[in-house]
């Protein structure tokens, strides 16, 4: 019995090593792909930074565009007026567009976040069900 087990181990060991080698090769390829993507994005950022200041682009702030999210929501007094039962439209009118929106357990969560420093974020959220506020989490440093 022990001989059979030893023989099985000797036969299967190279197969396991080959599978590990394949995984390592795939990971190395993924890393190369990610490096290329980072280089491309870095070049794009540098090109954008070299562009002259456009109207509405004060002191290097991002230009107004649908993709740019307002930071009007950082005003604490706007969060103090939010209450359960308010409509989604009232929230958006007060805070502006969220940084991200997610569906979580059948509810829509509007997340507002701003990077303060490397590793530090100011983040708050509003949870809606049927376009009505059910929970408000005021911004906190995280």
N, C-alpha and C positions, 0 to 999 in steps of 0.2 A: 504494500500500500504506500509506504513512504517513497519507494522507488517511482511509483506512478506519479505521485505528487511532485517529486523532484523533476521528472521528465516533463511534466506539464508546465512547470515553472520555467524550465530551460527553453521550451518552445514558445511560451507566451511572452517572455521578457523582451525579446527583440521587437515584437509587435507593439508593446507598450512604449518602448523607447522611440519607435518610429512615429507613433501617434503624438508623443511629446514633441518630437522634432518638427512635426507638421504644425502643431500649435504655436511653437516658438517662431517658426518661419512666418506664419500668418500674422502674429503679433508684430514682428519686425516690419512686415509690409504695411500694416496699419499705422505704425509709428512713422514710417517714411511718408505715407499719404498725409497724415496729420501735419508733419513738418512742412510739406508743400502747401497745404492749406493755410497754415500760419504765415508762411512767407508771402503768399498771395494777398492775404488780408492785411498784412503789415504794409505792403506796397500800396494797397488801396487807401489805407489810412493816411499814409505819408502824402499821397497825391491829393487827398481831400484837404489836408492841413496846409498844403502849398497853395491852394486856390485862394484868390483874393476874397476879402470880406464882402459878402453880399448884403444888400439891404435887409434889415431885420436880423442880421447876424452880428450882434453887438458883443464886443470883447471875446470873440472866438466861441460864443455859445452856438449850439447847433441851430441851423436855420429852421424856420417854421415849416413844417411839412406834416402830412398825415402820420408819418412814421415817428415823429418826435412827440414824446409825451411831456405834457406840461408838469411843472412842479408846484402848481397852485395848491395842490393837496397838502403840502407840508404845513400850511397854516392850521394850527391846533384849533382855532375857533370854528373852523369849518367842520371839523370832526365833532366838536361839542354839540352841534345842531342836529347831527344824524341820530335818528331814532328808529327802532323797529316799527314796521308799518309804512315807512316812507316808500315811495316808488323808486324804481331804478333811475328814471329820468331825473328825479329830484337829486339823487346821489350824484349822477353825472354832471348835473348843472352846478352843484356845489363844489365837488372835488375835481372835476374834469375827467378826461379819459384815464382808465387805469393803466398801470404798467403792463399787467397781464390779466387774463381772465381764464378761469378753469372751471370745469364741471367736477364737483366732488359730491358723491352720494346723492345725486339728483338735485343738488343746489348749484347755483352759479356763484363763484367767488371772484370778486374784483379785488385784485391785489395792487397795492401802491408801494413802490420800493425805490429807494435812492441810496446809492453807495456813498457813504460819508468818507471812509478811508479804506485802505486795503484791508478787507476782512470785516469792516464795519458797515452795517446797513441800517437805514431807517425804514421800517416796514409796518404797514397797516393793511387791514382788509375789511371788506363788507360782503356779507353772505346774503344772497337773495334766493327766495323760492317763489316761483310764479311772478317774477319781477317785483317782488316786495321784500324789503329789508327784514331779515330775521336775526342778524347778528352784526355788531360793529366791533372791530378790534382796532382801537386807536393806535397810531404809529408809535413804535418803540424802537430803541436802539437794539440791534442784535449783533 
